[in-house]
Amino acid sequence: MNRKDGRAADERRPLKITPRYLDYAEGSTLVELGKTRVLVAVSLTPGVPRHMQGKRSGWLMAEYNLLPRSTTSRTQRERFKLGGRTQEVQRFLGRAFRAAVDLEMLPNQTIVIDADVIQADGGTRVAAILGGYAALVQLFDDLVKEGKLDDWPLAEFAAISLGWAGGEDILLDLNASEDEKVFADLTVVGTADGQIIEIHGGGEGQPVPRRVYEQMVELGLRQIPELVAEIHKQLAGGVS
């Protein structure tokens, strides 16, 4: 399958991280993944939800929204009730981030990760995870420097999307037009040392051969250390 932007099948889109994008959030990032742009803010607030009260652990939750003109036609604001896709993405993000953060090191505190999609061209949940990771690094780096944390609570992790276009064609880092055409799509979330946090997705209209599924997962996991390294390089002021 030829890609309109000229990328090779196993080539990622350019990633740009702009840290400290907001003045008031404990951590924030504008992440640009190709034409997809997501603004991520991390807040640390005292207290935990009712279901966590009395426990030794803190809590983490994620909120995700598509802004009205992030898409080719205007998306309605979800003022009173979240749509099914929004709820599903929020749960996905929350699970991924909670798996990567040692919340016992933050007792009676809640981390809120807000991901607002400014422009959507595929991979918005991937961009939210990459930007959220970068924003969490800022938060925890400040807490360590201020003497409020003795150890580092965050695993090195990242995410990537993949699609199966039929035959032997596996595409890395799908844009929106590719996502609409593939027979299967996955989002792979993993750690830099090769552990799996979550694999989300599956066939679109037909079963996925097991060998293809396994190849997609393996290709995705191979990208994670490179993505983590790239994020840290840009946080340190390096050029991508």
SULJOFEN-V732366 format. One record per run of one state. SS is the DSSP state (H for helix, E for strand, - for the rest). FROM is the first residue (numbers start at 1). LEN is the number of residues. Records with the same first field share a line. If there is no record, write none. Layout:
SS->FROM-LEN ; FROM-LEN
This chain:
-->1-14 ; 20-7 ; 34-2 ; 47-3 ; 53-6 ; 67-17 ; 102-1 ; 106-3 ; 120-4 ; 146-8 ; 155-2 ; 165-5 ; 173-3 ; 182-2 ; 192-4 ; 204-6 ; 236-5
E->15-5 ; 27-7 ; 36-11 ; 59-8 ; 101-1 ; 109-11 ; 154-1 ; 157-8 ; 170-3 ; 184-8 ; 196-8
H->50-3 ; 84-17 ; 103-3 ; 124-22 ; 176-6 ; 210-26
